[in-house]
């Protein structure tokens, strides 16, 4: 598959290096399989039972392992062994969403969706790949993958809370289509300039968090945030397991030692009464409420609620009701094996907050130190985007990602319809793949009627972009309108890199629209578009694509290989 010339730059890393990175990411063990023996024969296993078995190992310090059984779990065949550290991961919960459909401009010229600044899907996909496992399709949300990375967008110049950028270039995977990139950039704000913050740390200390990816990482993450607190800030600490309780009453940010001590004393054990914890956290937030300040609950959990209110709709409705009191909800996902990603992402959406997955301290620093302003302070709420395509220029289109953010056309002007929030310094990127009029599209031509009609006087416009938003204090929504008249030009590094991330996201799913464009093509595209990679995030992405290539090759030759986690 050949790439358009303006997307190509030579790869700078050889096959051997990529193979070594892939092996390292998979955590391949050099211990012979003969070091372990099969577990005793097992009969029927009940859902979520813990089955323990003895196994002689080269390392005598570990002689007992646990395997979590789930529906469909079967014992290993005779003669095979469980890898060290095996964990079944079928309990992780994701929302299955079909890709956005293809639309004919003649029949449906308008596309409307809510802004989204969440990035949790990327960090979670990274975690799965580094565990040596290709992610399930539900774990891959294209917009969160693309929005994980910073881009060089224009800042606002007209007094609005964000600037708007558009760009149009050839698609790297289809010579008949173009990519339209829409970028929104909010003005950044230093931590010292933020309004006083009333923060409630709500920490899951149930038994499922008793692992190094759980409570220990939560404690280290929260202490990073404590370092950023100011004297005018207030912090409370609420925990929940079988029941919820207040560990720390509202405390000034200047008492950092007291706050750290409260965090250090946390320990895990018991069932998970998540709903009662959320209710108590909101009570603490109201107790210390700061008018015109930042009032937010930060929920740190794996989302494995199993006591009290645990049904999805009730939990979401609780977050919707509480946001009306002026308290928002940010969810920080932790943990593996039983992680409920679906709940975490949707709770943050319902609570007018944002969702991030924390897989290591570097990610914790990115979310709660480097991007603290955008994590905490909202500069625009109910942000909606609408694109009206000109049939004189565009015959078909599809929106890449934002499947769970779709809005009806009439929702755009209805201020009662909730949409996404944008924090200080946040960027939002949206990509459309469009078919120029006269090019071969995805849809068969109609027998009756014209597919498009020329609009007099508007032939130079590809589309009209509309952005509607409300200020944080509310009031009537405001409207920004920008015609998209950019001619097709060689793509910028930012667009080329965003295209690589979008391609990778589609390839991790079914790849139905990327055709013969391979993971190797994606790697080449991303490697040549790294640009000024200040934090090394784009280089890390290239390594993940290399790792996915290795895992996919392994899966093709041994379909069960990546279903087992090897540590």
Order of alpha helices (4+ residues) and beta strands (2+ residues): alpha-beta-beta-beta-beta-alpha-alpha-beta-beta-beta-alpha-beta-beta-alpha-alpha-beta-alpha-beta-alpha-beta-alpha-alpha-beta-beta-beta-beta-beta-beta-alpha-alpha-alpha
